[in-house]
Amino acid sequence: MTAPLHDTTAAETAAVDVAADVPEKAIEGRSPWKIAWTRLKRDKLALTGGFVVLFLIAVALLAPVIVSAFGHPPNEFHEDKIDALFGTPIGSWGGISSDFLLGVEPVNGRDVFSRIVYGARISLLVAFLSAMVAVALGTVIGIVAGYFGGWVDAAISRVMDVMLAFPQLLFTIALVSVLPNELFGLEGSSVRIGALVLVIGFFGWPYVGRIVRGQALSLREREYVEAARSLGAGRFYILWRELLPNLVAPITVYATLMIPTNILTEAALSFLGAGVKPPTASWGQMLSKAVNTYESDPMFMVIPGLAIFITVLAFNLFGDGVRDALDPKGAR
């Protein structure tokens, strides 16, 4: 037996009233950066790399505090910890103990832990500053080449080709070898750090410039650029207000992937003697000294090698995660 018609109508009316009483959930807009952050949070490897990077930056910034609490001054000799006959650390694993967390350096007995912590300062400082120089130069030159095109693009592209073919390593070694001990108010290792930053950044800008140029060639044909032109916007307004904001994502991605390369470059130059001057601590410099003692004290080579490996791996994992978050179409 079917229900009366008026009962059905009353039930439907009540359901409509209840639905009307439920407040509608407001639609929340999300910026591209917020969407990218949501994607990045799902990538556990990238987050792990990011936390390691933040930890290393904190270690570099707080190096004096950390060394005073857990180590010894980086240039303080502890000859009582060295075997007088063989020049190797007393004890196993390179002299690792509660007093020397990562052992001591052969021959002179300096604290390896303190030198690793202070070496992080040099590696990260050179890597970040040289990346900033390369990004600044590459962005400006690349966006000009991509937007103006024609002979401007051709001339800049040929300069990029020459820079990419130039032997950066040999030039850096030759430049550092003739640098004076004091220059522009800087002296000692500060002169070499400044030279490394400028040279690595100067030879790194063509890589950024090629990417920015390619993106600018595509973006200059977009509708919003044509609309800005039709409204009478000047070239420089279009460059800095229309094109540059849309290039932030690829520039950010390449910058995060450039930093680990710069760390390896600084370590290689320090290994070859073209880095900071002793007694300033550097991971590459420690590896260079370990070549003569790796058979009797392998830990002195393993520890700075692991520091470089972990740092570069963390930056690469984080950089890959940032790339996938900002460019989901190119994600693996």
C-alpha positions in Angstrom: 0.0 0.0 0.0 1.6 3.3 -1.1 2.0 6.2 1.3 -0.3 9.2 0.9 0.9 11.9 -1.5 0.7 14.7 1.1 3.1 12.7 3.4 5.7 12.4 0.7 5.5 16.1 -0.1 5.9 17.0 3.5 9.0 14.8 3.9 10.6 16.4 0.8 9.9 19.9 2.1 11.5 19.0 5.5 14.6 17.6 3.7 14.9 20.8 1.7 14.6 22.9 4.9 17.3 20.9 6.6 19.6 21.3 3.6 19.0 25.0 3.6 20.0 25.3 7.2 23.4 23.7 6.6 25.9 26.5 5.8 27.7 26.1 2.5 31.5 25.6 2.7 33.2 28.6 1.2 35.4 27.8 -1.8 39.0 28.7 -0.8 41.4 29.8 -3.5 45.0 28.5 -3.3 48.0 30.2 -4.8 50.5 28.3 -7.0 53.0 28.4 -4.1 50.5 26.9 -1.7 49.7 24.1 -4.1 53.4 23.5 -4.6 53.9 23.3 -0.8 51.1 20.8 -0.6 52.8 18.6 -3.2 56.2 19.0 -1.5 54.8 17.8 1.8 53.8 14.5 0.3 57.4 13.8 -0.8 59.0 12.3 2.2 62.5 12.1 0.7 62.4 15.8 -0.3 61.3 16.7 3.2 64.1 14.6 4.7 66.6 16.3 2.5 65.1 19.7 3.4 65.5 19.0 7.2 69.1 17.9 6.7 69.8 21.1 4.8 68.2 23.2 7.5 70.3 21.3 10.1 73.5 21.9 8.2 72.7 25.6 7.8 72.1 25.8 11.6 75.4 24.0 12.3 77.2 26.5 10.1 75.6 29.5 11.7 76.1 28.2 15.2 79.6 26.8 14.7 81.3 28.7 17.6 78.6 27.7 20.0 78.6 24.0 18.9 82.4 23.7 19.1 82.6 25.4 22.5 80.0 22.9 23.8 81.2 19.6 22.1 84.7 20.2 20.8 87.9 22.1 20.9 89.2 25.1 19.0 89.7 24.0 15.4 93.3 25.1 15.3 94.4 23.9 18.7 97.1 21.2 18.6 96.8 18.1 20.8 100.1 16.4 20.3 99.5 14.2 23.3 96.8 12.4 21.3 99.3 11.5 18.5 101.7 8.6 18.4 105.2 10.1 18.5 106.7 7.4 16.3 104.1 7.1 13.5 102.3 10.4 13.7 98.9 8.7 13.9 96.1 9.2 16.4 96.3 7.2 19.6 93.4 4.8 20.0 91.1 3.1 17.5 88.9 4.7 14.8 91.2 7.7 14.4 91.2 8.6 18.1 87.4 8.9 18.5 86.5 9.3 22.1 84.0 11.2 24.3 86.4 14.1 24.3 87.0 14.0 20.6 83.7 13.0 18.9 85.2 12.4 15.5 88.8 11.8 16.4 91.9 13.9 15.9 93.9 14.9 12.8 97.1 13.0 12.2 100.4 14.6 13.0 99.1 17.7 14.8 96.1 16.3 16.7 93.6 19.0 15.8 89.9 18.2 16.6 88.3 16.7 13.5 84.8 17.5 14.8 85.5 21.2 15.1 87.1 21.3 11.7 84.1 19.6 10.1 81.7 22.0 11.7 83.8 25.1 10.6 84.3 23.5 7.2 80.5 23.5 6.8 80.6 27.3 7.0 83.1 27.6 4.1 81.3 25.1 1.8 77.8 26.5 2.4 79.0 30.1 2.2 80.7 29.7 -1.1 77.9 27.5 -2.5 75.1 29.9 -1.6 76.9 33.2 -2.5 78.1 31.8 -5.9 74.6 30.5 -6.6 73.2 34.0 -5.9 75.8 35.6 -8.3 75.0 33.0 -11.0 71.2 33.4 -10.6 71.4 37.2 -10.7 73.5 37.4 -13.8 71.8 34.5 -15.6 68.3 35.9 -14.9 69.1 39.4 -16.1 71.0 38.3 -19.2 68.7 35.4 -20.1 65.5 37.4 -19.8 66.9 40.2 -22.0 68.0 37.6 -24.6 64.7 35.8 -24.6 62.5 38.9 -24.8 64.4 41.0 -27.3 65.4 38.2 -29.6 67.1 39.0 -32.9 70.7 40.1 -32.9 70.6 40.6 -29.1 69.7 37.0 -28.5 72.3 35.8 -31.1 75.1 37.8 -29.5 74.2 36.7 -25.9 73.9 33.0 -27.0 77.3 33.1 -28.5 78.8 34.5 -25.3 77.1 31.7 -23.4 78.6 29.1 -25.7 82.1 30.6 -25.1 81.6 30.7 -21.4 80.4 27.0 -21.3 83.5 26.0 -23.3 85.9 27.9 -21.1 88.1 25.7 -18.7 86.7 27.0 -15.4 88.9 24.8 -13.2 92.2 25.8 -14.8 91.2 29.4 -14.8 90.3 29.4 -11.1 93.6 27.7 -10.2 95.6 30.2 -12.2 93.7 33.2 -10.8 94.0 32.1 -7.1 97.7 31.4 -7.5 98.4 35.1 -8.4 96.0 36.7 -5.9 97.6 39.0 -3.4 97.3 38.3 0.3 95.3 41.5 0.8 92.7 42.9 -1.6 89.8 45.4 -1.2 90.1 45.3 2.5 90.1 41.5 2.7 93.0 39.4 3.6 94.0 35.7 3.9 91.3 33.2 3.3 88.7 36.0 2.8 90.4 36.9 -0.4 90.2 33.4 -1.7 86.6 33.0 -0.6 85.7 36.1 -2.5 87.5 34.9 -5.5 85.8 31.5 -5.4 82.4 33.1 -5.1 83.0 35.4 -8.1 84.6 32.8 -10.3 82.1 30.0 -9.6 79.2 32.4 -9.9 80.6 34.0 -13.1 81.1 30.7 -14.8 77.7 29.4 -13.6 75.4 32.1 -15.0 75.3 30.7 -18.6 73.5 27.6 -17.3 70.8 29.7 -15.6 70.8 32.1 -18.6 69.9 29.3 -21.0 67.0 28.2 -19.0 65.6 31.7 -18.4 66.1 32.5 -22.1 64.1 29.5 -23.2 61.3 30.3 -20.8 61.3 34.0 -21.8 61.0 33.1 -25.5 57.8 31.2 -24.7 56.4 33.7 -22.3 56.8 36.7 -24.5 54.1 35.3 -26.9 51.5 34.8 -24.1 48.2 36.7 -24.1 49.0 38.8 -21.0 52.2 40.1 -22.5 50.3 41.1 -25.7 47.6 42.7 -23.5 50.3 44.7 -21.7 51.8 45.9 -25.0 48.4 46.9 -26.3 47.9 49.0 -23.1 51.1 50.9 -23.8 53.4 49.1 -21.3 57.1 49.7 -21.9 59.7 46.9 -22.5 61.2 47.1 -19.0 57.8 47.1 -17.4 56.9 43.9 -19.3 60.3 42.3 -18.4 60.2 42.9 -14.7 56.4 43.0 -14.0 55.1 40.4 -16.5 57.9 38.0 -17.4 60.0 37.9 -14.3 57.3 36.8 -11.8 56.5 33.9 -14.1 60.1 32.8 -14.1 60.5 32.5 -10.4 59.6 28.8 -10.3 62.2 27.6 -12.8 64.8 29.9 -11.3 64.1 28.5 -7.8 64.4 25.0 -9.0 67.7 25.5 -10.8 69.1 27.4 -7.9 68.4 24.5 -5.5 70.1 22.1 -7.9 73.1 24.4 -8.4 74.1 24.7 -4.8 75.3 21.0 -4.4 77.3 21.4 -7.6 78.9 24.5 -6.1 79.7 22.5 -3.0 81.5 19.9 -5.0 83.3 22.6 -7.0 84.6 24.3 -3.8 85.7 20.9 -2.4 87.5 20.0 -5.6 89.3 23.4 -5.7 90.3 23.1 -2.0 91.5 19.6 -2.7 93.8 20.9 -5.4 95.1 23.7 -3.2 93.1 26.5 -4.9 90.6 26.9 -2.0 90.9 28.7 1.3 94.3 29.0 2.9 95.3 26.9 5.9 94.7 26.9 8.8 91.1 27.7 7.8 89.1 24.5 7.8 87.7 23.1 4.6 86.3 19.7 3.7 88.2 19.5 0.4 91.4 20.6 2.2 91.0 17.8 4.8 90.6 15.2 2.0 93.8 16.5 0.4 95.7 16.0 3.6 94.1 12.6 4.1 95.7 11.3 0.9 99.0 10.9 2.7 97.6 9.1 5.7 94.6 7.1 4.5 96.4 3.8 4.9 97.3 4.4 8.6 94.3 6.5 9.5 91.4 5.9 7.0 88.8 7.7 9.3 90.5 11.0 8.5 89.4 10.5 4.9 86.1 8.9 5.6 84.7 11.6 7.8 85.1 14.7 5.5 84.1 12.5 2.6 80.8 11.5 4.3 80.2 15.2 5.2 80.4 16.1 1.5 78.3 13.1 0.4 75.5 13.8 3.0 75.4 17.5 2.2 75.2 17.0 -1.6 72.7 14.2 -1.3 70.4 16.3 1.0 70.5 19.2 -1.4 69.8 17.0 -4.4 66.9 15.3 -2.8 65.4 18.6 -1.7 66.0 20.1 -5.2 64.4 17.2 -6.9 61.4 17.6 -4.6 61.1 21.3 -5.3 61.3 20.6 -9.0 58.5 18.1 -8.9 56.3 20.3 -6.7 56.7 23.3 -9.0 56.5 21.4 -12.2 54.0 18.4 -11.7 53.9 17.7 -15.4 57.6 16.8 -15.4 57.4 14.8 -12.2 58.7 11.2 -12.3 
